[in-house]
Amino acid sequence: MQQGKRLINLTCLRFTNYISGMENELNALESKLTQLIQVSGQLRRENHQLRQELAQALSHNRLCSDKVDNAKARLEKLLSTLPEELS
């Protein structure tokens, strides 16, 4: 019992600067973690938005590609109906 009491006294009396320094480090760590959580959330939201924009762009690209293919097919059909030039 005496030894346990002695350890408490040593901690409370001689290491107050150490405890204060540790508390400051923990507060700084907590602040950094808060920033990390905020940045992570922001990046997650941006990533979600970019995925949506990419899906829309890919869909639009497919639509444009289909239109070009249809126009190409119509032009080829039209060209096939034209008479060949006489040389």
Long-range contacts (C-beta under 8 A, 24 or more apart in sequence): none
